[in-house]
Amino acid sequence: MTLLQARTTMVSLCVVVFFVASGFATDITVNNPSFETLPSGGLPEDCPGPGCHFSRGPIPGWGGAGGQLQPGTQVNNFSEFNSVPDGITTAYSNGGAITQVVGTVEEDEIYTLMVDIGLRKDTSFTGSAGLQVGSRMFPATGDTPAPGDWSTYTARFVGTPANEGQTITIQLNSFGVQGNFDDVRLTETPVPEPSSMLLLASGVLGLAQVLRRKLM
């Protein structure tokens, strides 16, 4: 076995240990996560270029302030965005929050929110997202996208006895200038038990010793 093969094997083992020890992520239902379900009146407002339409008002499955936007990328209208992460429709807010209650906290669960936030070519970047647990906000972090592009923002928190049973609310926010959002995902993963982590770590160390002997 070559050194490169050994290193590759060790990396693979570490990945396996991580997923086995932390359990498998379970999707939590988010209503209208990519905003493709349109309001009853559709998107009645026109914006510049072919295929560009938007609505003002409630978003099906969501509360708060905002609307839905199809920038027209499906017909090569790239005046506002170069692409849409999922489907052809996005959500937007010109101030305030788009919200959705998705459940309550369970102890020893890791909750992970992922949402794509876009930067229109004709505005500054003001979009943000987070998970509100009770009265506490867990903000999502990520890299500011280039104009016309999107970046995935991620927020995490762990269910504890102190927050068990509290309401979990997704918030998509903007401040003053339009924020754009798409492809909202939320998962929960069991917190790994210390005994399981120790057992799996011992197994990896044993395998590492075997690989080392083969290299000698």
N, C-alpha and C positions, 0 to 999 in steps of 0.2 A: 504493500500500500504506500503511495506517495504522500508527501507532506500535504500537498494540495487536497488529495482525496480525504486525508484525515481531518483537515480543517473543515472541509465541506460536510463531512459526517457529523462533526461536533456541532456545527451551526444547525444542522437539521435536527439533532437531538435536543438542542436548546429550544428550538421552536416547538417541538412536540411537547416538551416539559411545560412550556408556558401555557399551551392550550389545554393540556390535560389537567394541570394544576388549577388553572383559573376557571375551568368549566367552559361550556359552550354558550355563546351569546344568544339570547332569545329576543326576537323582534317584539317591540311593543307597538300596538296599533296606533298609527297617526292618521287621522282622517284627512283625505285629500292632500297627501304629502308632497306631490309635485304640482298641485294646483291645476291639474288638467280638467277637473270637474268644474264647469262654468256655472255662473248664476243663471237663473231662469231666463233672464233677458239677454244672455250671451255677453259679448264684449261690444257694446254699442258705439263706443267712441273710437274715432280714427286718429292715428298718429302718423308722423312722416314716413312715407315709403310704402311699398306694397306689403300686404300681410301684417301690417302693424295695427293692432287694435287693443283697447283696454276698457276696463270697467271702473266705475267709482262705487264704493260701497262694500257690503258684506261679501266675504269669501266663503263659499260652502264649506262647512266643517270647521271654520275658524271664527273667532270673535275679534273685537278690537277694530282699529282703524286701518284701512288699506283697500287695495283692489287687485285686480289681475291684469297682466300685460302679456300680449304676444308680440314680441318685437319684430317678427317677420323673418327670422333667420331661416325658417323652413323654405322660403322662396328667395333666399340669397339677399335679404335686406340686412346689411350689417352696419347700418347707420348708428345703432345704439349698442348692440352686442355682437360678438363674433360667433357666439353659439348659445345654446340653452342646455344646461346639464342633463335634463330629463324631460323629454316631450318637447312641446313648443310654447308652453305657458309658464309664466312666473308669477310670483306675488310681489307687490310693492307697497311701501308705506312712505308717505310724504311727511311723516312726523307721528310719533306715538308708536304703539305696539300692536302687532298681530299676535293673537294668543290662542292657545288650545290647552285645555286640561286633559291630561292623558292617563291619570291614575293616581295612586297613593304609594308612598314609600314602604318598602319591605326591608326589614333589617338584614344586613349582610348581603346586600345586592349592590353591584356596581352599575350605575346608570350612565349611559354614554349617548349624548346628543351629537349628531353631525348634520350640518346644513350648509349648502352652497350659497355664498353671498357674492353678488356681482357688483361691478363698477361700470356704470354707463359711461360711454365715451364723452358725454357732454355734461357730466356732473363730477363733484368730488365724492369721496368715499365716506359715507356715514352709517352704513349698515352694521348692525351687531345682532347677536343672538345670545340666548342663555336659557338655563333651566331655573325656574323659580320653585323653591321647595319651602312651603309655608310662606314666611316673610323674607326668606334669604334667597339671594340671587347667586347662581353659579354661572359666571360669564363664559362664553365660548371664545376660544382664541384661535388665531390662524394668521396667515400672511395676507397682507393687502394685495388684491389682484391687480393686474395691469388693466388699463382702460379697455373696456369691451370684453373682459374676461371674468372668470369666477374663481373663488378660492373656498376650500372646505374649512369650516370653523367647527371646533369640537369643544364640548363641555362635559365634565364628568363629576359625579359625586357618589359617595358611598352611603348606603342606608345604615343608620345607627339607631340604638334605642332612643336617642334624643329626637330624631326626626321621623321615626316609624309612624305611619298612618297619615303623615302630612300630604297635602295635595301637591302633585307635580304639574307644573304648567310650562309649556314651551312659549318663549317670547321671541319674536322677531322685531327688532327695533330700528328706528331711524330718527335722526335728529336734524330737522330743518330742511335737509335736502333728501331727495328720494333714495331709499334703500331698496335693493332688489334681492329676492330670495327664491330658492328652488331646492327640490330633492331633500326633504327633511326626514331624517332617520333617527330612531331611538331604540336602544337595546338595553337589556339588563343581563348581567353575568354574575353568578355566585362568587362571593369572596372566597379565595382558596383557603382551605383549612391548614393550619401550621403543620400538623402531622403528615398531611399529604405532600406538602412542599418538601419536608425533610426526607420523606421516603423517596420521592422522585429525584431530589438532589443527590441522595446517596447512590441511586442507580446510575445517574449520569457520571458521577465520579468514578464508579466502578468501570463503566464503559470507557471512560477516558484513559484509565490505567491499561485496559486491554489494548486500546489503540496505540498507546505509547510503547507497549512491549513489541507490537508488530512493527513499529517504525525503527526499533533498535536492532 
